[in-house]
Amino acid sequence: MARPPSKSYYCTLVAEQVTIALRRRPAFSTQGAWFVRCSEVDCQWVDTNQPPCPLTLDLFAAELEQRRTPNGGN
């Protein structure tokens, strides 16, 4: 499977353009849950995806839907 996508995003918390990427949380026996990773590592909300962080899985809704379809949409 291809590496999850990334895209440019204007984050209102840090007031600058950041790169966001769809990632999975590590899990021992199964694939972890999806989350949105931000390139701004100094942000106190990095990788939390909880308010006031504006990052949600909705930003990657199309990509997640494609992964849910048989054969990844191919």
C-alpha positions as CSV (number, residue, x, y, z in Angstrom):
1,M,0.0,0.0,0.0
2,A,1.2,3.5,-0.8
3,R,2.3,5.9,1.9
4,P,-0.6,7.9,3.3
5,P,-0.9,11.3,1.6
6,S,0.2,14.7,2.9
7,K,-0.9,18.2,2.1
8,S,-0.4,21.9,2.9
9,Y,-2.7,23.4,5.5
10,Y,-3.0,26.8,7.1
11,C,-3.1,26.2,10.9
12,T,-4.9,29.0,12.8
13,L,-3.3,28.0,16.1
14,V,0.2,28.6,15.0
15,A,-0.8,31.2,12.3
16,E,1.3,29.6,9.6
17,Q,1.3,27.1,6.7
18,V,2.1,23.6,7.9
19,T,2.2,20.1,6.3
20,I,-0.3,17.6,7.5
21,A,-0.3,13.9,6.9
22,L,-2.6,11.0,7.5
23,R,-0.9,8.4,9.8
24,R,-1.7,5.4,11.9
25,R,-1.0,5.2,15.6
26,P,1.3,2.4,16.5
27,A,-0.3,-0.8,17.9
28,F,1.2,-4.0,19.0
29,S,-1.1,-6.6,17.4
30,T,-3.2,-4.7,14.9
31,Q,-3.1,-1.6,12.8
32,G,-3.6,1.5,14.9
33,A,-6.3,4.1,14.5
34,W,-5.8,6.9,11.9
35,F,-4.8,10.4,13.0
36,V,-3.6,13.6,11.4
37,R,0.1,14.4,12.0
38,C,1.3,18.0,11.8
39,S,4.8,19.2,10.8
40,E,4.7,21.8,13.6
41,V,6.3,19.8,16.3
42,D,6.5,22.8,18.7
43,C,2.7,23.1,18.8
44,Q,1.4,21.9,22.2
45,W,-1.5,20.2,20.3
46,V,0.6,18.3,17.8
47,D,-0.8,14.7,17.2
48,T,-3.7,15.2,19.6
49,N,-6.4,16.0,17.0
50,Q,-8.6,17.3,19.9
51,P,-10.0,20.9,20.3
52,P,-8.7,23.5,20.1
53,C,-6.5,21.7,17.5
54,P,-8.2,22.2,14.1
55,L,-6.9,18.9,12.7
56,T,-9.5,16.2,12.2
57,L,-9.8,13.1,10.0
58,D,-12.4,15.1,8.0
59,L,-9.4,16.8,6.3
60,F,-8.6,13.4,4.7
61,A,-12.2,12.1,4.2
62,A,-11.7,11.3,0.5
63,E,-8.5,9.5,1.2
64,L,-10.0,7.4,4.0
65,E,-13.0,6.6,1.9
66,Q,-10.8,5.4,-0.9
67,R,-8.9,3.1,1.6
68,R,-12.2,1.6,2.8
69,T,-13.3,0.6,-0.7
70,P,-12.2,-2.9,-2.0
71,N,-8.8,-2.7,-3.7
72,G,-8.2,0.8,-2.4
73,G,-10.4,2.3,-5.1
74,N,-8.5,0.7,-8.0
